[in-house]
Structure formats: structure tokens, C-alpha cells
Amino acid sequence: MKAVLSFVALLSPALAVSSSLPSGGAVTSCAAADRVLIETRNVTVAGHEIQVSTKACSGNINIISSRSFKKRQTDVCGQTADFECAVGSVTPVIADCASLQAALPDFIATQPPFFVLAPQTVEEVSLRTCLFAWINNNAVGGASLEGCWSDVERIGGAVPLPGCFGVQGFNAQIAFPSLAMFEEAWVFEATGV
């Protein structure tokens, strides 16, 4: 395994998802073009270089530096998700998504069991033109989410191929948690980079 850490500000194109908050407000779930890179690293597994990035949903990086992971943290591991078609700005190459799905088990084996996302941050895993992203859709000041890498493998591996990619104007897929109590807390997206 080769890991490289870099702190370069990059922006990637993709989709925006909107959801309603219990308070009645709305949060735009982080269009990929608006995300700001916090940290990135490359992991080489099974002959593939996978890029892992943590990004903020906007230029407000202070939401990251001021967070407290233990304060108001919710474990969201083990949930099921339902996929829907979406419109993004880039269609991934299906073969890249298939390669990412095939590499996920080896990649996950190199990771700790959990990752923690502050509100309005994203954990992205990409291979060439295909990107899977786990988004903490809670508003700033809301709960941090503890996700499981095994869920990224399970949900990412379940992304239907070709599914919505390039079908009837769709070029992305999003998954929302099946449990109603978490349906506004996180979103999983599969899209192009």
C-alpha cells in the first residue's frame, strides 16, 4: 500500500442534492463543484490508485477546525440505502466505476473501521472518472457522523452499473438512508469527476 498526503485546494464538478431539515430549513448537499479540499491521500491497491479526499461543502473551512468529534456524534453504520437517479455535471466512465467497485474490498482492508465527518463535510473515494462520496448533510453546528468504511464498500458496491449513468438525461446516482430518522443526515452519491 502506498499512501501520499497532500493539502491542495481542488474543486470537482458533480451534483447538488437538496433536502429539508426537521427544523423546516433546507440544506444544499454540497455540489461537488463547491467543495473545498481539506485533505487528500492516494492509496494504491490491486493495481489501482484510489484517491481519498475530505472536503468541506463550502469555503468555510473553519467548520472543520472548530469541530469536536465526540460532541454530538451519531453512529450511522450498518444502514441500508435506496438509490435514485440524479443529474450531475459529469458522467463517469462505467468501467472506472466497475474498477472502483472491484477495488473497494482491498481498499477497505487498508482503512480503520470508522471515519468521522463534521457537519457539511464529505468523504470522497475516487478512481479515474468515478467518484463515490459520503456527505454529512447536517447543518453546521449539527451532529458529526461516524461512518463505517464497510458501508462505503457495501453501498458503493451496490451502485447499479450502468444504472442511471447516461440514461434518459441522468448521469449520477444518489442514495439516502432507509431509516427515516437518518434520512436527512447523510447522502451517498456516485457520479463522475
C-alpha positions as CSV (number, residue, x, y, z in Angstrom):
1,M,0.0,0.0,0.0
2,K,1.3,3.5,-0.9
3,A,-0.2,6.5,0.9
4,V,0.6,10.1,-0.1
5,L,-0.9,13.1,1.8
6,S,-1.4,16.4,0.2
7,F,-3.1,19.7,1.2
8,V,-4.0,21.2,-2.2
9,A,-7.3,23.1,-2.8
10,L,-9.1,21.4,-5.6
11,L,-12.7,21.7,-6.8
12,S,-14.5,18.9,-8.6
13,P,-17.8,19.1,-10.6
14,A,-20.9,17.0,-9.7
15,L,-24.4,17.2,-8.4
16,A,-26.3,19.1,-5.8
17,V,-28.9,17.4,-3.6
18,S,-31.4,19.3,-1.5
19,S,-33.2,18.1,1.5
20,S,-35.4,19.5,4.2
21,L,-34.3,19.7,7.7
22,P,-36.5,18.8,10.7
23,S,-36.5,22.5,11.6
24,G,-38.1,23.2,8.2
25,G,-34.9,24.8,6.8
26,A,-33.1,23.5,3.7
27,V,-29.5,22.4,3.2
28,T,-27.9,22.1,-0.2
29,S,-25.9,18.9,0.0
30,C,-22.7,20.1,-1.3
31,A,-22.4,20.3,-5.0
32,A,-19.1,18.8,-5.8
33,A,-18.0,22.0,-7.7
34,D,-18.4,24.0,-4.5
35,R,-16.5,21.6,-2.3
36,V,-13.2,22.8,-0.8
37,L,-10.4,20.3,-0.2
38,I,-9.3,19.8,3.4
39,E,-7.1,16.7,3.0
40,T,-6.3,14.1,0.3
41,R,-4.3,11.0,0.1
42,N,-3.7,8.3,-2.5
43,V,-3.9,4.6,-1.7
44,T,-2.7,2.0,-4.2
45,V,-4.5,-1.3,-4.0
46,A,-4.9,-4.2,-6.5
47,G,-3.0,-2.1,-9.1
48,H,-5.4,0.9,-8.8
49,E,-4.6,4.3,-7.3
50,I,-7.6,5.4,-5.3
51,Q,-7.9,9.0,-4.2
52,V,-9.4,9.6,-0.8
53,S,-10.4,13.2,0.0
54,T,-12.1,15.0,2.8
55,K,-13.8,18.2,1.7
56,A,-15.9,21.0,3.2
57,C,-19.2,21.8,1.5
58,S,-18.1,25.4,1.0
59,G,-15.2,27.7,1.5
60,N,-15.9,27.9,5.2
61,I,-13.0,25.7,6.4
62,N,-13.5,27.0,10.0
63,I,-16.3,24.5,10.4
64,I,-13.6,21.8,10.3
65,S,-11.0,23.3,12.6
66,S,-13.6,24.1,15.3
67,R,-15.3,20.7,15.4
68,S,-15.3,18.4,18.4
69,F,-15.7,14.8,17.1
70,K,-17.0,13.4,20.4
71,K,-19.6,16.2,20.9
72,R,-22.9,15.2,19.3
73,Q,-21.6,12.4,17.3
74,T,-24.0,9.9,15.7
75,D,-23.1,6.4,14.6
76,V,-24.7,5.7,11.2
77,C,-23.1,2.4,10.5
78,G,-25.0,-0.6,9.1
79,Q,-27.8,1.3,7.4
80,T,-29.3,0.3,4.1
81,A,-29.8,2.9,1.4
82,D,-32.1,3.3,-1.6
83,F,-30.7,4.6,-4.9
84,E,-32.3,7.2,-7.1
85,C,-31.2,8.8,-10.4
86,A,-29.8,12.3,-10.3
87,V,-28.3,14.9,-12.6
88,G,-24.7,15.8,-12.2
89,S,-22.3,17.7,-14.4
90,V,-20.1,14.8,-15.5
91,T,-20.9,11.2,-16.4
92,P,-18.4,8.7,-15.2
93,V,-16.9,6.0,-17.4
94,I,-18.8,2.8,-16.4
95,A,-15.5,0.8,-16.5
96,D,-14.0,3.2,-13.9
97,C,-16.9,2.7,-11.6
98,A,-16.7,-1.1,-12.1
99,S,-12.9,-0.9,-11.3
100,L,-13.6,1.2,-8.2
101,Q,-16.3,-1.3,-7.0
102,A,-13.8,-4.2,-7.6
103,A,-11.0,-2.4,-5.7
104,L,-13.2,-1.4,-2.7
105,P,-12.7,-4.6,-0.6
106,D,-8.9,-4.3,-0.9
107,F,-9.0,-0.6,-0.2
108,I,-11.3,-1.0,2.8
109,A,-8.9,-3.6,4.3
110,T,-6.3,-0.8,4.5
111,Q,-8.5,1.6,6.4
112,P,-9.5,1.9,10.0
113,P,-13.1,0.6,10.7
114,F,-14.6,4.1,11.0
115,F,-14.3,7.7,9.7
116,V,-15.9,10.8,11.3
117,L,-17.4,13.6,9.3
118,A,-18.2,17.0,10.8
119,P,-21.4,18.6,9.6
120,Q,-21.3,19.8,5.9
121,T,-18.2,17.8,5.1
122,V,-17.7,14.9,2.6
123,E,-15.5,11.8,2.4
124,E,-14.8,11.1,-1.3
125,V,-13.3,7.9,-2.8
126,S,-12.5,8.1,-6.5
127,L,-10.8,6.1,-9.2
128,R,-10.2,7.9,-12.5
129,T,-13.6,9.3,-13.6
130,C,-15.7,7.6,-10.9
131,L,-16.4,9.2,-7.5
132,F,-18.3,7.8,-4.5
133,A,-19.0,10.4,-1.8
134,W,-20.5,10.1,1.7
135,I,-21.9,13.5,2.7
136,N,-22.8,14.7,6.2
137,N,-25.8,16.7,5.4
138,N,-26.4,18.0,8.9
139,A,-26.3,21.8,9.1
140,V,-23.2,23.5,10.7
141,G,-23.5,23.0,14.4
142,G,-25.3,19.7,14.0
143,A,-24.1,16.2,14.8
144,S,-20.9,14.8,13.4
145,L,-21.4,11.4,11.8
146,E,-19.4,8.2,12.4
147,G,-19.5,6.2,9.2
148,C,-18.1,2.7,8.5
149,W,-15.7,2.0,5.7
150,S,-17.5,-1.3,5.3
151,D,-20.7,0.7,4.5
152,V,-18.8,2.6,1.8
153,E,-17.8,-0.8,0.4
154,R,-21.3,-2.2,0.7
155,I,-23.2,0.8,-0.7
156,G,-20.6,1.6,-3.3
157,G,-20.6,-2.0,-4.4
158,A,-24.3,-1.9,-4.8
159,V,-24.3,1.1,-7.2
160,P,-26.1,-0.3,-10.2
161,L,-24.0,-0.2,-13.4
162,P,-24.8,1.3,-15.8
163,G,-27.9,2.1,-13.7
164,C,-28.7,5.8,-14.1
165,F,-25.4,6.7,-15.8
166,G,-26.2,8.1,-19.2
167,V,-29.8,7.0,-19.1
168,Q,-32.6,9.5,-20.0
169,G,-30.5,12.5,-19.1
170,F,-29.3,11.2,-15.8
171,N,-25.6,10.9,-15.1
172,A,-25.4,10.3,-11.3
173,Q,-26.9,8.2,-8.6
174,I,-27.7,9.2,-5.0
175,A,-28.6,7.0,-2.1
176,F,-30.5,8.1,1.0
177,P,-30.6,6.1,4.2
178,S,-33.6,3.8,4.5
179,L,-34.2,4.6,8.2
180,A,-36.4,7.7,8.4
181,M,-34.6,9.0,11.5
182,F,-31.4,9.5,9.4
183,E,-32.9,10.4,6.0
184,E,-31.8,14.0,6.3
185,A,-28.4,13.3,8.0
186,W,-26.4,11.8,5.1
187,V,-26.4,11.2,1.4
188,F,-24.2,8.8,-0.6
189,E,-23.5,9.8,-4.2
190,A,-22.0,8.1,-7.2
191,T,-21.0,10.5,-10.0
192,G,-18.3,11.5,-12.4
193,V,-15.2,13.6,-11.7
